[in-house]
Amino acid sequence: MSALTPQSDMPTPTTDKITQAAMETIYLCKFRVSMDGEWLCLRELDDISLTPDPEPTHEDPNYLMANERMNLMNMAKLSIKGLIESALNLGRTLDSDYAPLQQFFVVMEHCLKHGLKAKKTFLGQNKSFWGPLELVEKLVPEAAEITASVKDLPGLKTPVGRGRAWLRLALMQKKLSEYMKALINRKDLLSEFYEPNALMMEEEGAIIAGLLVGLNVIDANFCMKGEDLDSQVGVIDFSMYLKDGNSTKGNEGDGQITAILDQKNYVEELNRHLSATVNNLQAKVDALEKSNTKLTEELAVANNRIITLQEEMERVKEESSYILESNRKVTKQDRTADGHALSEARKQLKEETQLRLDVEKELEVQIGMRQEMELAMKMLEKDVCEKQDALVALRQQLDDLRALKHELSFKLQSSDLGVKQKSELNSRLEEKTNQMAATIKQLEQSEKDLVKQAKTLNIAANKLIQKHH
């Protein structure tokens, strides 16, 4: 397919950018996703076209959106079919750690994000599929319970996290297909959130809603209180559906070579996008380190300010004590003679007392700010650790893809040798076919001669029968 200090419903810039980068990595590649039986096939758009005449350009937005819709629909078919088959073979209740189930939610998330209108906020543009899902409770009253449960979950900070939680609860309730159908049937409401050529506004969305009916046969159980749904990066793992050239028997050599080349091109494209994602994450880590340094400096300044206020408060206490001690030593005669001085001293004492209270309040505010900054530092350090773990996972996936690329290259060389052998076999078969054709002609001629002889014998037999009578 990710929160910092403020506890608000607005997504943080880091989360939003990571989610956007993951979305672009998936289906904005210049590839066509199609299905070959139970497998995934990929072809470059430079080799195909949607309509024969006139041929659209690949930069046409409508063409790209149509290709993205078809890609997502085929990926949804593969994901749903694989999930149902693996769940039935597994024979138990599924949980959040089940890999095919995780991939299904990632595919559904990208289907719901396709063609979303961007909403501008003071943090930038925001795209979230939580808005359309909130409409379901107005169309199907039973969905109000799910929406209320999602809003009550304490760990969710972003609309993306709420949308992911909603999908999981709907699947547990076995009402996901019903809710999606009710939502897709109201194009007038969806037009507020989606572009006209988005997947939810076109026929592909209705097809996916129909496919979701099959998920009612599986049982799922999720515990979302401790799961971090806000920061997950939804990346589709195409390796689960890529077709292995050795697993299919009876296919022609040319078809195998084409499939291997298509898969090789896809792996290279995904490799480039993963590299870009790694670079983006590294840049974000550097930005977080700079922000961490800045917060540390601000914390040091605040500590110095607190120390200064404490010293000032001690000075005010000493002055107040001195004034009180002086007032106690004043005799009755001095009070009568120096009444004006006493009133001035009392006034000064009152001012000093008020100043002390003000200093104490400011000290409390500074202490509170210091605690908040320490909490922010801890959360930043936690977020940096999470980003570093994600970076390590992405690098590991990149290494796996490179190994897959080498394996596909080896298979391509083996396929070339098989093609040469089949060419020699075809030439031999052609020679045998020519020999058999000549033999067939001779047999046909012999058959004609036998037919003529049979007719002659029949005529002679008829004549003999007539003479006998």
C-alpha positions in Angstrom: 0.0 0.0 0.0 1.4 6.0 9.5 0.5 10.1 13.7 2.6 12.8 15.3 1.8 15.1 18.2 -1.6 16.6 17.4 -4.5 14.4 18.4 -6.9 15.5 15.7 -8.9 14.1 12.8 -6.8 15.7 10.2 -4.3 13.4 8.5 -0.7 14.3 9.0 1.3 15.4 5.9 3.6 12.4 6.3 0.7 9.9 6.3 -1.0 11.5 3.4 2.1 11.6 1.2 3.0 8.0 2.0 -0.5 6.9 1.1 -0.5 8.9 -2.1 3.0 7.5 -3.1 1.8 3.9 -2.5 -1.4 4.5 -4.6 0.7 5.9 -7.5 3.1 2.9 -7.3 0.3 0.4 -7.9 -1.8 1.1 -11.0 -0.3 4.2 -12.6 2.4 2.0 -14.2 2.1 1.8 -18.0 0.9 -1.8 -17.9 -2.4 -3.6 -18.7 -3.5 -6.2 -16.1 -5.4 -9.1 -17.6 -6.4 -12.6 -16.5 -5.2 -15.9 -18.0 -7.3 -18.5 -16.2 -6.3 -18.2 -12.5 -3.2 -16.1 -13.1 -2.2 -12.5 -13.6 -0.8 -11.4 -17.0 0.8 -8.0 -17.7 1.4 -6.3 -21.0 2.9 -2.9 -21.8 0.5 -0.3 -23.1 2.9 0.4 -26.0 2.0 -3.1 -27.5 -1.8 -2.8 -27.2 -4.7 -0.5 -27.7 -8.3 -0.4 -26.4 -9.9 0.4 -29.8 -8.6 -0.5 -33.2 -9.7 2.6 -35.0 -9.0 5.4 -34.2 -6.2 4.4 -31.8 -6.2 6.6 -28.7 -3.0 8.1 -27.3 -1.7 6.8 -24.0 -1.6 10.3 -22.6 -5.4 10.6 -23.0 -6.8 10.9 -19.4 -10.0 8.9 -20.4 -7.8 6.1 -21.8 -5.6 6.0 -18.7 -8.6 6.0 -16.4 -10.3 3.2 -18.4 -7.1 1.2 -18.2 -6.8 1.7 -14.5 -10.4 0.6 -14.0 -9.8 -2.6 -15.9 -6.6 -3.2 -14.0 -8.3 -2.8 -10.6 -11.3 -4.9 -11.7 -9.0 -7.8 -12.8 -7.0 -7.5 -9.6 -10.2 -7.6 -7.5 -11.3 -10.8 -9.4 -8.0 -12.5 -8.7 -7.9 -11.3 -5.0 -11.4 -12.4 -4.2 -11.1 -15.8 -6.0 -7.8 -16.5 -4.3 -9.1 -15.4 -0.9 -12.2 -17.7 -1.2 -10.2 -20.7 -2.4 -7.4 -20.4 0.2 -9.9 -19.7 3.0 -11.9 -22.8 2.2 -8.8 -24.9 2.0 -7.6 -23.5 5.3 -10.8 -24.4 7.1 -10.7 -21.9 9.9 -11.6 -18.3 10.9 -9.4 -15.7 9.2 -7.6 -13.0 11.1 -5.7 -9.8 10.2 -2.4 -11.6 9.7 -3.7 -13.8 6.8 -1.8 -12.6 3.7 -4.5 -13.1 1.0 -7.0 -11.2 3.3 -4.5 -8.3 3.7 -4.1 -8.1 -0.1 -7.9 -8.1 -0.6 -8.2 -5.1 1.7 -5.4 -3.3 -0.2 -7.1 -3.9 -3.5 -10.5 -2.7 -2.1 -8.8 0.4 -0.8 -7.4 1.3 -4.2 -10.7 0.6 -5.8 -12.4 3.1 -3.5 -9.6 5.6 -3.9 -9.8 5.5 -7.7 -11.0 8.8 -9.2 -11.5 10.5 -5.8 -11.8 14.3 -5.9 -9.1 16.1 -4.0 -10.2 18.3 -1.1 -7.8 21.2 -0.4 -6.9 21.8 3.2 -4.3 24.0 4.9 -2.0 21.0 4.9 -2.4 20.4 1.2 -4.7 18.2 -0.9 -6.5 15.3 0.9 -8.0 12.2 -0.7 -10.0 9.9 1.6 -12.6 7.2 0.8 -14.1 7.5 4.3 -16.5 10.2 3.0 -18.3 7.8 0.6 -18.4 5.0 3.2 -20.2 7.3 5.7 -23.1 7.6 3.2 -23.9 3.9 3.6 -25.6 4.4 6.9 -28.1 6.8 5.2 -28.9 4.2 2.5 -28.8 1.0 4.7 -29.8 1.6 8.3 -28.0 -1.6 9.5 -24.7 0.1 8.6 -25.2 2.7 11.3 -23.8 0.3 13.9 -20.5 -0.2 12.0 -20.1 3.6 11.5 -20.7 4.2 15.2 -18.2 1.5 16.1 -15.5 2.9 13.8 -15.9 6.4 15.3 -15.6 5.0 18.8 -12.3 3.3 18.2 -9.7 5.2 20.2 -6.6 4.4 18.1 -7.9 5.9 14.8 -6.6 9.4 14.0 -7.1 9.8 10.2 -10.0 9.2 7.8 -8.0 6.6 5.9 -7.7 4.5 9.1 -11.5 4.8 9.7 -12.2 3.7 6.1 -9.9 0.6 6.6 -11.7 -0.3 9.9 -15.1 0.1 8.2 -14.1 -2.4 5.5 -13.0 -5.0 8.1 -16.2 -4.6 10.2 -18.4 -4.9 7.1 -16.6 -8.1 6.1 -17.0 -9.6 9.6 -20.7 -8.7 9.3 -20.9 -10.4 5.9 -22.7 -7.3 4.5 -19.8 -5.8 2.4 -21.4 -6.7 -0.9 -24.8 -5.4 0.2 -23.4 -2.1 1.3 -21.3 -1.6 -1.8 -24.3 -2.3 -4.1 -26.4 0.2 -2.2 -23.6 2.8 -2.5 -23.0 2.2 -6.2 -26.7 2.5 -7.1 -26.7 6.1 -5.9 -24.5 7.8 -8.5 -26.1 11.2 -7.6 -24.5 11.0 -4.1 -21.2 9.5 -5.2 -20.7 12.4 -7.8 -19.8 14.6 -4.8 -16.8 12.5 -4.1 -15.7 10.9 -7.4 -14.8 12.0 -10.9 -17.3 11.0 -13.6 -14.9 8.3 -15.0 -14.0 6.8 -11.6 -14.3 3.1 -10.9 -17.3 3.6 -8.5 -19.1 5.6 -11.1 -18.6 3.0 -14.0 -19.7 -0.6 -14.7 -16.5 -2.0 -13.2 -17.7 -0.9 -9.7 -21.0 -2.8 -10.1 -19.0 -5.9 -11.2 -16.8 -5.8 -8.2 -19.8 -5.4 -5.9 -21.3 -8.5 -7.4 -18.1 -10.4 -6.9 -18.1 -9.5 -3.2 -21.1 -11.8 -2.6 -18.8 -14.8 -2.7 -17.0 -13.6 0.5 -20.1 -14.4 2.5 -18.9 -18.0 2.7 -15.8 -17.2 4.7 -15.6 -16.2 8.4 -13.2 -13.5 9.6 -12.5 -12.0 13.0 -10.4 -8.9 13.6 -9.1 -7.2 16.8 -8.5 -3.6 15.7 -7.9 -2.0 19.1 -4.2 -2.6 18.9 -3.8 -2.4 15.1 -2.3 0.7 13.6 -4.6 1.3 10.6 -3.6 4.9 10.1 0.1 4.4 9.1 -0.2 1.2 6.9 1.2 1.6 3.4 -1.2 -0.3 1.0 0.9 -1.8 -1.7 -0.4 -4.6 -3.9 1.9 -7.6 -3.9 1.6 -8.7 -7.5 4.0 -11.6 -6.9 1.1 -13.6 -5.3 -0.6 -13.7 -8.7 2.3 -13.7 -11.2 2.2 -16.8 -13.5 5.1 -19.2 -13.3 6.2 -20.5 -16.7 6.9 -24.0 -15.4 3.5 -24.5 -13.8 1.6 -24.5 -17.1 1.8 -27.5 -19.5 0.8 -27.6 -23.1 1.2 -23.9 -23.9 3.1 -22.9 -27.1 6.6 -21.6 -26.8 5.7 -18.2 -28.2 3.1 -17.6 -25.5 5.5 -18.5 -22.8 8.1 -16.1 -24.1 5.5 -13.3 -24.3 4.3 -14.0 -20.7 7.9 -14.1 -19.3 8.8 -10.8 -21.1 5.6 -9.1 -19.8 6.4 -10.2 -16.3 10.0 -9.1 -16.6 8.9 -5.7 -17.8 6.5 -5.4 -15.0 9.1 -6.3 -12.4 11.5 -3.7 -13.8 8.8 -1.0 -13.7 7.7 -1.9 -10.1 11.4 -2.0 -9.2 11.8 1.6 -10.4 8.7 2.7 -8.5 9.9 1.0 -5.3 13.2 2.8 -5.6 11.4 6.1 -5.9 9.3 5.2 -2.8 12.5 4.3 -0.9 14.0 7.7 -1.8 10.8 9.5 -0.7 10.8 7.7 2.6 14.5 8.5 3.1 13.8 12.2 2.5 11.0 12.1 5.0 13.3 10.5 7.6 15.8 13.3 7.0 13.1 15.9 7.4 12.0 14.2 10.7 15.6 14.3 12.0 15.8 18.0 11.2 12.5 18.6 13.0 13.8 16.5 15.9 16.9 18.7 16.2 14.8 21.9 16.1 12.5 20.6 18.8 15.6 19.7 20.9 16.9 23.3 20.6 13.5 24.7 21.5 13.4 22.4 24.5 16.8 23.7 25.7 15.6 27.3 25.4 12.5 26.5 27.4 14.6 24.9 30.1 16.8 28.0 30.3 13.6 30.1 30.6 12.3 27.9 33.4 15.6 28.2 35.3 15.4 32.0 34.9 11.9 32.2 36.2 12.7 30.0 39.2 15.6 32.3 40.1 13.3 35.3 39.8 10.7 33.7 42.0 13.4 33.0 44.7 14.5 36.7 44.6 10.8 37.8 45.0 10.5 35.5 48.0 13.6 36.9 49.6 12.4 40.5 49.1 9.0 39.7 50.5 10.5 38.1 53.6 12.8 41.1 54.1 9.8 43.5 53.8 7.8 41.4 56.3 10.7 41.3 58.8 11.1 45.1 58.5 7.4 45.6 59.2 7.6 43.5 62.4 10.5 45.6 63.8 8.6 48.9 63.5 7.5 50.2 66.9 4.2 51.8 67.8 5.8 55.3 67.7 7.3 54.7 64.3 3.9 53.4 63.0 2.3 56.7 64.0 5.1 58.8 62.6 5.8 56.8 59.5 2.2 55.7 58.5 2.7 56.9 55.0 5.9 54.8 54.6 4.0 51.7 56.0 1.2 52.1 53.5 3.8 52.3 50.7 5.5 49.2 52.0 2.2 47.3 52.1 1.4 48.4 48.6 4.8 47.3 47.5 4.3 43.9 49.3 1.0 43.5 47.5 2.6 44.2 44.2 5.5 41.8 44.9 2.9 39.1 46.0 1.0 39.6 42.7 4.3 39.4 40.8 5.1 36.2 42.5 1.7 34.7 41.6 2.2 35.7 38.0 5.7 34.2 37.9 4.4 30.9 39.4 1.6 30.8 36.7 4.1 31.4 34.0 6.4 28.7 35.5 3.5 26.2 35.4 2.8 27.1 31.8 6.5 26.6 30.9 6.5 23.2 32.7 3.4 22.1 30.8 5.0 23.2 27.5 8.1 21.3 28.4 6.1 18.1 29.1 4.3 18.5 25.8 7.5 18.9 23.9 9.0 15.8 25.6 5.9 13.9 24.6 6.2 15.2 21.0 9.9 14.1 21.0 9.0 10.6 22.0 6.3 10.3 19.4 8.6 11.6 16.7 11.2 9.1 17.7 8.6 6.3 17.5 7.5 7.5 14.1 11.1 7.6 12.9 11.6 4.0 14.0 8.5 3.0 12.2 9.6 4.7 9.0 13.0 3.0 9.3 11.3 -0.4 9.7 9.2 0.3 6.6 12.3 1.3 4.7 14.0 -2.0 5.6 10.9 -3.9 4.5 10.8 -2.1 1.2 14.5 -2.7 0.6 14.0 -6.4 1.3 11.1 -6.5 -1.2 13.3 -4.8 -3.7 15.9 -7.5 -3.3 13.3 -10.2 -3.7 12.1 -8.5 -7.0 15.7 -8.4 -8.3 16.0 -12.2 -7.6 12.7 -12.8 -9.4 14.1 -10.7 -12.3 17.2 -13.0 -12.6 15.1 -16.1 -12.4 12.8 -14.8 -15.2 15.9 -14.0 -17.3 17.1 -17.6 -16.9 13.7 -19.0 -17.9 13.7 -16.8 -21.0 17.0 -18.3 -22.1 15.6 -21.8 -21.5 12.5 -20.9 -23.5 14.7 -19.9 -26.5 16.4 -23.3 -26.5 12.9 -25.0 -26.4 11.8 -22.9 -29.4 14.7 -24.1 -31.5 13.9 -27.7 -30.7 10.3 -27.2 -31.5 11.2 -25.6 -34.9 13.2 -28.7 -35.8 10.3 -30.9 -34.8 7.9 -28.8 -36.9 10.1 -29.3 -40.0 10.1 -33.1 -39.5 6.4 -33.1 -39.0 5.9 -31.2 -42.2 8.0 -33.8 -44.1 5.9 -36.6 -42.6 2.7 -34.7 -43.5 3.8 -34.4 -47.1 4.5 -38.2 -47.3 1.1 -38.9 -45.7 -0.6 -36.6 -48.2 1.0 -38.5 -51.1 -0.1 -41.8 -49.6 -3.6 -40.5 -49.1 -3.8 -39.6 -52.8 -2.7 -43.1 -53.8 -5.3 -44.6 -51.5 -7.9 -42.4 -53.0 -7.0 -43.5 -56.5 -7.1 -47.1 -55.4 -10.4 -46.5 -53.9 -11.8 -45.1 -57.2 -10.4 -48.2 -59.0 -12.0 -50.5 -56.5 -15.4 -48.6 -56.9 -15.2 -49.1 -60.7 -14.5 -52.8 -60.3 -17.3 -53.2 -57.9 -19.7 -51.5 -60.3 -18.5 -53.8 -63.1 -19.0 -56.8 -60.9 -22.5 -55.7 -59.9 -23.5 -55.3 -63.5 -22.1 -58.7 -64.4 -23.9 -60.2 -61.4 -27.2 -58.6 -62.4 -26.8 -60.0 -66.0 -26.2 -63.5 -64.6 -29.3 -63.3 -62.4 -31.4 -62.2 -65.3 -30.1 -65.1 -67.4 -30.8 -67.5 -64.6 -34.4 -66.5 -64.4 
